[in-house]
Amino acid sequence: MMPTVKARRSVDCRGLLCPLPIIRLSRAIKEIQVGEVLEMLATDPGSVPDMKAFQAQTGHEILASTQEGGVYRFLVKRAR
């Protein structure tokens, strides 16, 4: 179950393969303020390990991660 967090912006990466979802997320997260939340939608199963690596490398926090009907949804909080 997703927490009731309001995403400031959404990035639709459905249909894109690695590394494009992470590249688009990296660009989009720079456009929100520290502490705000970004939603990313992806269909590439590789986005799950990619998001863990993204969090480890950048320090941005994955608040939630779900998968429903082949769509992966991530809520990412900008840390810095």
C-alpha positions in Angstrom: 0.0 0.0 0.0 1.3 3.4 -1.0 1.7 6.0 1.7 -0.4 9.1 1.2 2.4 11.3 0.0 1.7 14.1 -2.5 4.3 13.9 -5.3 5.4 17.3 -6.5 6.1 15.9 -10.0 5.6 12.7 -11.9 8.0 11.2 -14.4 6.5 8.6 -16.8 9.2 6.2 -17.9 6.8 3.4 -19.0 8.2 1.6 -22.1 11.7 2.8 -21.5 14.6 0.5 -20.7 17.7 0.9 -18.5 19.3 3.4 -18.2 16.7 5.8 -19.5 14.4 5.8 -16.4 17.2 6.6 -14.1 18.6 9.3 -16.4 15.1 11.0 -16.6 14.7 10.7 -12.8 18.1 12.2 -12.2 17.2 15.2 -14.4 13.7 15.6 -12.9 14.8 15.5 -9.3 16.9 18.6 -9.9 13.7 20.5 -10.7 12.1 20.0 -7.3 13.1 21.4 -4.0 14.9 19.5 -1.2 12.3 17.6 0.8 9.8 17.4 -2.0 8.7 14.1 -3.5 8.9 12.8 -7.1 6.9 9.9 -8.5 8.4 7.7 -11.2 6.5 5.1 -13.2 8.4 2.4 -15.1 7.7 -0.9 -16.8 11.3 -2.2 -16.9 11.8 -4.8 -14.1 15.5 -3.6 -14.0 14.2 -0.3 -12.5 13.9 -2.0 -9.1 17.6 -2.7 -8.6 18.5 0.5 -10.5 16.4 2.5 -8.0 18.3 0.9 -5.0 21.6 1.8 -6.7 20.3 5.3 -7.4 19.4 5.8 -3.7 22.8 4.5 -2.5 24.7 6.7 -4.9 22.7 9.9 -4.5 21.3 9.8 -1.0 17.8 10.5 -2.3 15.2 8.5 -0.3 12.9 5.9 -1.8 9.8 6.4 0.3 7.8 3.7 -1.4 8.0 1.2 -4.2 5.1 -0.8 -5.6 4.3 -3.0 -8.6 0.9 -3.4 -10.1 -0.1 -4.7 -13.6 3.5 -4.5 -14.8 4.0 -0.9 -13.7 6.5 -0.1 -11.1 5.8 3.1 -9.1 8.4 4.8 -6.9 8.1 7.8 -4.6 11.5 9.5 -4.2 12.2 12.3 -1.7 14.9 14.7 -2.8 17.6 14.7 -0.1 20.0 17.5 -1.2 
